[in-house]
């Protein structure tokens, strides 16, 4: 038996996930691929699912996290707010993982 402590940080607004691991991964994929559809494909998501995730983030945060480009080749990019929120979330994840390694090791050991 192998024990493992897993933490997942989710930012909720009225029960709806404004940001969590999957949405943060999608933001990073948008940076990497330059579009919502390409980011969704890279993550194994349908375009609709990826678009709904972006729409939720843009609606729930005070400022939109993703901007889309119309005309020409189109595409998408993170806004300044999107880059800041993503960096803050990844920092929070790193701190939670460090705490889990330190404090969680005792819990995992107690499993036997």
Secondary structure, 3 states (H helix, E strand, C coil): CCCCCCCCCCEEECCEEEECHHHHHHHHHHHHHCCHHHHHHHHCCCHHHHHHHHHHHHHHCCCCCEEECCCCCCCEEECHHHHHHHHHHHHHHHHHHHHHHHHHHHHHHCCC
